[in-house]
């Protein structure tokens, strides 16, 4: 055999093997749906539940926000997901009664995918935008944001779009005809912006999506949500547009390997999705308390998330309970909207006032970290929601119980409520025969109480919990 041919063949094989191994290794680093249990994620080769407490989505588009300090705080609390907006949507000062709103940058401090022109007149200060010119500073900041998150094992949910709730937000968008030098259509009805009605606007949106997807192609700690809350306004037009934009992302990544997950924000509270949507792997809900959205959509065999909280007061208890209930119902993602993160308080020390639309603060983040640590100790990839009839509370009608089980070898339960705070609850569980170890977890401090029962004959077993105020968790091994 010709030695040159042999050497060439060997070289070719080595190159193919290198790229094959490289691609396989990279795929393992990317956030994906877990192959053994599609209700959960896999990230960097391990099963993961995403738990977060996120600033109000302006960390990238607001030049004054120090996201490194912000990520340090999330990581210190054991949290692993954040949510941010692309910059096509921005809010005015005072929107929704939010103090220190990161989505409302100071004049001249808003950055987005498009470069500024030489012509003054942008509604929120500074020059208008040139939609024919990308802004390299923006993409540098966006990539650094995702890279800094990756260093701390934090996953980024990037919302490519957000619903324009009224003309106030639309009039601040770079796409609004008064804010750019490109002569975009004079659309006065904000409900028509995210639709298929205006081809010129649609083309600009498509180009932005393709540009972002290309710039972020190598980041594994990332998934895309097409649009935040696309269910206000002309809902039929929004659904058609959302499906169209989903196809744009899919097409933009068709030659990429691996590819990023795509999320749809389905509804506030709950809604049944009858069958999986093409190209969609994550189904997110807002304010999903009680967590009925999980059970309604468990048949989809994809991760279900609760990726925004709020409009239910500012008490830590409210959002701690929402988190535990959602994850113990079988949810894969919980992300609290945390108003204690502001410019100048990127460590989350801004004091949230009672008139804010939601809560936040270090105490709550610590409590969410307890939940994250509780789940991390479990082999949850083998778990599924415990069916009715396995556990019940005796004597307290207002206390609920829900849990997960891996064929009853390991079971976890969450007790929500206590009609007499500071007392114990009576929990009855149908357990298999054998010895069992019970670990009760204080959801506010992380403190544990452990006891064991040996030689259980099988069937119903009565347990007295430790004293607790409003909620408590239990792990049974």
URHUNOR-V188577 format. One record per pair of residues at least 24 apart in sequence whose ideal C-beta (glycine too) atoms are under 6 Angstrom apart, sorted by the first residue. I is the first residue (numbers start at 1). J is the second residue. D is the distance in Angstrom with one decimal. If there is no record, write none. Layout:
I,J,D + I,J,D
This chain:
23,257,5.7 + 27,258,4.1 + 29,220,4.1 + 30,220,3.8 + 30,258,4.5 + 31,155,5.6 + 31,223,5.7 + 33,281,5.5 + 34,381,6.0 + 36,381,5.7 + 37,381,4.8 + 38,301,4.5 + 38,302,5.8 + 40,332,5.0 + 40,381,6.0 + 41,303,5.8 + 41,332,5.9 + 47,381,4.3 + 49,332,5.9 + 49,375,5.0 + 50,80,5.9 + 50,81,4.0 + 50,155,5.8 + 50,333,4.2 + 51,79,5.7 + 51,334,5.5 + 51,368,5.7 + 51,372,4.2 + 52,79,5.0 + 52,81,3.7 + 52,82,5.8 + 52,335,4.1 + 53,79,5.8 + 53,336,4.4 + 53,338,4.2 + 53,365,4.8 + 53,368,5.6 + 54,82,5.0 + 54,83,4.7 + 54,335,5.4 + 54,338,5.9 + 55,102,5.2 + 55,341,3.5 + 56,101,5.8 + 56,102,4.9 + 56,103,5.4 + 57,83,5.8 + 57,84,5.3 + 57,85,4.4 + 57,103,5.7 + 58,102,3.3 + 58,103,4.1 + 59,84,5.2 + 60,84,5.2 + 60,141,6.0 + 60,142,5.5 + 60,145,5.1 + 61,87,4.2 + 61,111,5.7 + 62,102,5.1 + 62,105,4.3 + 63,109,4.5 + 63,111,5.3 + 64,109,5.2 + 64,343,4.5 + 65,102,5.5 + 65,343,5.4 + 66,346,4.5 + 67,145,5.5 + 68,148,5.6 + 69,346,4.1 + 69,347,5.5 + 70,346,4.4 + 71,148,5.5 + 71,149,5.8 + 71,152,5.3 + 73,347,4.9 + 73,348,5.2 + 75,152,4.0 + 77,365,4.2 + 77,366,6.0 + 77,369,4.4 + 78,369,3.7 + 78,372,4.9 + 78,373,5.8 + 80,153,5.8 + 80,154,5.4 + 81,155,4.7 + 81,335,5.5 + 82,154,5.9 + 82,156,5.8 + 83,157,4.4 + 83,335,5.8 + 85,159,5.1 + 85,162,5.9 + 86,160,5.3 + 87,112,3.3 + 87,113,5.9 + 88,161,5.9 + 89,162,4.0 + 90,172,5.0 + 91,169,6.0 + 92,168,5.6 + 96,357,5.5 + 97,357,5.8 + 100,342,3.1 + 100,350,5.7 + 111,138,5.0 + 112,174,5.5 + 113,138,5.5 + 113,208,5.4 + 114,174,5.4 + 117,181,4.6 + 119,181,5.4 + 122,179,5.3 + 123,171,5.7 + 123,172,5.5 + 123,179,5.8 + 124,172,5.4 + 128,179,5.7 + 128,180,5.5 + 128,181,5.3 + 129,174,4.2 + 129,180,4.6 + 130,181,5.6 + 131,180,5.2 + 131,182,4.5 + 131,204,5.6 + 139,215,5.1 + 146,219,4.8 + 146,222,5.9 + 149,221,5.8 + 150,221,4.4 + 155,221,4.9 + 156,222,5.0 + 157,223,5.9 + 157,225,5.6 + 158,224,5.6 + 159,225,4.6 + 159,228,4.8 + 160,209,5.7 + 160,226,5.9 + 161,227,4.2 + 162,228,3.9 + 163,229,4.7 + 163,230,5.5 + 163,232,5.5 + 164,190,4.2 + 164,193,5.4 + 191,233,4.0 + 191,234,4.8 + 194,238,5.9 + 194,241,5.2 + 195,237,4.1 + 195,241,5.1 + 196,240,5.9 + 196,241,5.7 + 206,248,5.2 + 209,248,5.1 + 210,252,4.7 + 213,252,4.2 + 217,256,5.4 + 222,260,5.7 + 223,260,5.5 + 223,261,4.0 + 223,263,6.0 + 224,249,5.9 + 224,260,5.7 + 224,262,5.3 + 225,263,4.1 + 225,265,5.9 + 228,265,5.8 + 229,265,5.9 + 231,267,5.7 + 246,279,4.6 + 250,279,4.5 + 272,296,4.6 + 273,297,5.5 + 276,300,5.3 + 288,326,5.9 + 289,322,4.3 + 291,325,5.0 + 291,326,4.3 + 291,329,4.0 + 294,329,4.3 + 294,330,4.9 + 294,331,5.1 + 303,332,3.6 + 304,331,5.3 + 305,333,3.2 + 306,334,5.1 + 307,335,4.4 + 308,337,5.1 + 309,336,4.9 + 309,337,5.2 + 310,337,5.0 + 310,357,5.1 + 310,358,3.1 + 311,357,5.4 + 314,352,5.5 + 314,354,5.7 + 314,356,5.8 + 314,359,4.0 + 316,363,5.7 + 316,364,4.3 + 317,470,5.9 + 319,359,5.7 + 320,367,4.8 + 321,416,5.6 + 321,471,5.8 + 323,368,5.8 + 323,371,5.5 + 324,371,5.8 + 324,414,4.8 + 328,402,5.1 + 328,403,5.8 + 328,414,4.2 + 329,402,5.5 + 330,385,4.4 + 367,444,5.7 + 370,446,4.5 + 382,406,4.0 + 390,430,5.2 + 391,429,4.7 + 392,428,5.3 + 394,426,4.2 + 394,428,5.6 + 395,426,5.8 + 408,432,5.5 + 410,477,5.5 + 411,476,4.4 + 412,475,5.1 + 413,474,4.6 + 414,473,5.2 + 415,472,5.1 + 416,471,5.2 + 418,470,5.7 + 421,469,4.6 + 422,467,5.9 + 424,464,5.1 + 424,465,4.7 + 424,467,5.5 + 425,465,4.6 + 427,463,4.7 + 428,460,5.5 + 428,462,5.3 + 429,461,5.6 + 430,460,5.4 + 431,461,5.2 + 432,458,5.6 + 433,457,5.7 + 433,458,3.6 + 436,476,5.7 + 437,477,4.6 + 438,476,5.7 + 439,475,4.5 + 440,465,6.0 + 440,466,5.2 + 440,474,5.5 + 441,473,4.3 + 443,471,5.3 + 443,473,5.7
